[in-house]
Amino acid sequence: MARYAFDEAGYEETTDGAKRPDRSTSLKREQEATADDLWSRGEVTHALKGADDPDTRWQTIEEVIARVDAKLLSLRKKTQKALRD
């Protein structure tokens, strides 16, 4: 049987004892990351199903730009009117 010798010089025993680190914050972050991952995967799955659906209406870039320009123009008019009033 092997025997070991330990040098205890300079060792001070603490009265509060060894405590495990608090893992609650780390575990909460891990759970949030898992939930976010599941949500992201669900969104991608939903988008892929929509893309594969033959009834999906695709928009051209020109249609999107026209819609955004119209919305911006509307917002500019509302802002200018609010500033005058």
C-alpha positions as a printed Julia matrix, in Angstrom:
85×3 Matrix{Float64}:
   0.0    0.0     0.0
   1.41   3.39   -1.0
   1.75   6.14    1.58
   1.86   9.84    0.87
   3.33  12.68    2.85
   1.81  16.14    2.69
   3.56  19.37    3.52
   1.06  21.39    5.54
   3.38  24.32    6.17
   1.56  27.58    5.6
  -1.83  25.92    5.34
  -4.64  27.65    7.17
  -7.98  25.95    7.55
 -10.86  28.3     6.89
 -13.76  28.34    9.29
 -16.44  28.88    6.67
 -15.56  25.73    4.75
 -15.34  25.28    1.02
 -18.4   26.48   -0.84
 -19.51  25.55   -4.28
 -19.72  28.45   -6.7
 -23.21  29.75   -7.4
 -24.22  28.28  -10.76
 -27.71  29.79  -10.92
 -26.7   32.71  -13.16
 -24.8   30.45  -15.51
 -27.63  27.93  -15.65
 -30.19  30.69  -16.28
 -28.09  31.97  -19.22
 -27.82  28.45  -20.56
 -31.6   27.96  -20.34
 -32.21  31.29  -22.1
 -29.75  30.34  -24.84
 -31.52  27.0   -25.28
 -34.91  28.72  -25.47
 -33.55  31.23  -28.0
 -32.09  28.39  -30.06
 -35.41  26.53  -30.08
 -37.27  29.7   -31.08
 -34.77  30.4   -33.9
 -35.06  26.86  -35.2
 -38.84  27.15  -35.15
 -38.72  30.41  -37.11
 -36.4   28.9   -39.72
 -38.6   25.81  -40.03
 -41.68  28.01  -40.47
 -39.91  30.15  -43.09
 -38.73  27.1   -45.03
 -42.26  25.66  -45.07
 -43.52  28.99  -46.38
 -40.83  29.09  -49.05
 -41.74  25.58  -50.18
 -45.48  26.35  -50.31
 -46.6   26.73  -53.95
 -49.19  29.35  -52.88
 -46.51  31.67  -51.51
 -46.5   35.03  -53.3
 -42.99  36.28  -53.86
 -42.31  40.01  -54.08
 -39.8   41.57  -56.4
 -37.27  44.03  -55.04
 -39.03  46.76  -56.99
 -42.31  46.04  -55.17
 -40.59  46.12  -51.8
 -38.77  49.38  -52.55
 -42.0   51.0   -53.78
 -43.82  49.94  -50.6
 -41.03  51.21  -48.33
 -40.79  54.51  -50.26
 -44.54  55.02  -49.9
 -44.36  54.35  -46.16
 -41.42  56.74  -45.73
 -43.24  59.45  -47.66
 -46.29  58.99  -45.47
 -44.19  59.23  -42.32
 -42.4   62.35  -43.59
 -45.74  64.04  -44.27
 -47.03  63.15  -40.79
 -43.82  64.43  -39.17
 -43.88  67.7   -41.11
 -47.53  68.23  -40.24
 -46.86  67.54  -36.55
 -43.95  70.02  -36.56
 -46.12  72.76  -38.08
 -48.94  72.28  -35.58
